[in-house]
Amino acid sequence: MFRLLLQWGLSALSLMLVARLVPGVHVKHFGTALAAAAVYGILHVLLYKLLVIIAFIPMLLTFGLFVFVINAFLLFLTDKLLADFHIDSLPRTLVVAVLLTILNGLWRMLLF
């Protein structure tokens, strides 16, 4: 349970860092980042495997790099579900998805 809460908090922290680095990403406060990390995590659990199965051919052709597009789509859905979290454009959403994937991967490598 502690690990799940720690991952949630670190995902929210990653989102705040990316919001500071990438112009056009709007997160009102850390509570919004926690909500966005929770919604993104729930969408990831519910839809990720299904989307990977549906996008098998693009995943195969891009040697797995299409996973960033899937993560950007999940981030886009998160943007649409929350009022205080907004990303200005779809290309920027892809950049944010790549950065979040890298940061969350680093957190997992360092701490778990």
Contacts in CASP RR format, 6 or more apart in sequence:
PFRMAT RR
TARGET T0000
AUTHOR 0000-0000-0000
METHOD contacts of the structure
MODEL  1
MFRLLLQWGLSALSLMLVARLVPGVHVKHFGTALAAAAVYGILHVLLYKL
LVIIAFIPMLLTFGLFVFVINAFLLFLTDKLLADFHIDSLPRTLVVAVLL
TILNGLWRMLLF
3 112 0 8 1.000
6 111 0 8 1.000
7 104 0 8 1.000
7 107 0 8 1.000
7 108 0 8 1.000
7 112 0 8 1.000
8 34 0 8 1.000
8 37 0 8 1.000
8 38 0 8 1.000
9 34 0 8 1.000
9 37 0 8 1.000
10 104 0 8 1.000
10 107 0 8 1.000
10 111 0 8 1.000
11 37 0 8 1.000
11 40 0 8 1.000
11 41 0 8 1.000
11 100 0 8 1.000
11 104 0 8 1.000
11 107 0 8 1.000
12 30 0 8 1.000
12 31 0 8 1.000
12 33 0 8 1.000
12 34 0 8 1.000
12 36 0 8 1.000
12 37 0 8 1.000
13 33 0 8 1.000
14 99 0 8 1.000
14 100 0 8 1.000
14 103 0 8 1.000
14 104 0 8 1.000
14 107 0 8 1.000
15 27 0 8 1.000
15 33 0 8 1.000
15 36 0 8 1.000
15 37 0 8 1.000
15 100 0 8 1.000
16 27 0 8 1.000
16 30 0 8 1.000
16 33 0 8 1.000
17 103 0 8 1.000
18 25 0 8 1.000
18 96 0 8 1.000
18 99 0 8 1.000
18 100 0 8 1.000
18 103 0 8 1.000
19 25 0 8 1.000
19 26 0 8 1.000
19 27 0 8 1.000
19 33 0 8 1.000
21 99 0 8 1.000
22 92 0 8 1.000
22 95 0 8 1.000
22 96 0 8 1.000
22 99 0 8 1.000
24 87 0 8 1.000
24 88 0 8 1.000
24 89 0 8 1.000
24 92 0 8 1.000
25 86 0 8 1.000
25 87 0 8 1.000
25 88 0 8 1.000
25 92 0 8 1.000
25 96 0 8 1.000
26 85 0 8 1.000
26 86 0 8 1.000
26 87 0 8 1.000
26 88 0 8 1.000
27 33 0 8 1.000
27 36 0 8 1.000
27 84 0 8 1.000
27 85 0 8 1.000
28 84 0 8 1.000
28 85 0 8 1.000
29 84 0 8 1.000
32 82 0 8 1.000
32 84 0 8 1.000
32 85 0 8 1.000
33 85 0 8 1.000
35 82 0 8 1.000
35 84 0 8 1.000
35 85 0 8 1.000
36 78 0 8 1.000
36 82 0 8 1.000
36 85 0 8 1.000
39 78 0 8 1.000
39 81 0 8 1.000
39 82 0 8 1.000
40 74 0 8 1.000
40 75 0 8 1.000
40 78 0 8 1.000
43 74 0 8 1.000
43 77 0 8 1.000
43 78 0 8 1.000
44 71 0 8 1.000
44 74 0 8 1.000
47 74 0 8 1.000
48 70 0 8 1.000
48 74 0 8 1.000
51 70 0 8 1.000
51 73 0 8 1.000
51 74 0 8 1.000
52 59 0 8 1.000
52 67 0 8 1.000
52 70 0 8 1.000
55 66 0 8 1.000
55 69 0 8 1.000
55 70 0 8 1.000
58 66 0 8 1.000
58 69 0 8 1.000
59 66 0 8 1.000
59 67 0 8 1.000
67 101 0 8 1.000
68 94 0 8 1.000
68 97 0 8 1.000
68 98 0 8 1.000
68 101 0 8 1.000
69 94 0 8 1.000
69 97 0 8 1.000
71 97 0 8 1.000
71 98 0 8 1.000
71 100 0 8 1.000
71 101 0 8 1.000
72 90 0 8 1.000
72 93 0 8 1.000
72 94 0 8 1.000
72 96 0 8 1.000
72 97 0 8 1.000
74 97 0 8 1.000
75 87 0 8 1.000
75 93 0 8 1.000
75 96 0 8 1.000
75 97 0 8 1.000
75 100 0 8 1.000
76 87 0 8 1.000
76 90 0 8 1.000
76 93 0 8 1.000
78 85 0 8 1.000
79 85 0 8 1.000
79 86 0 8 1.000
79 87 0 8 1.000
79 93 0 8 1.000
87 93 0 8 1.000
87 96 0 8 1.000
END
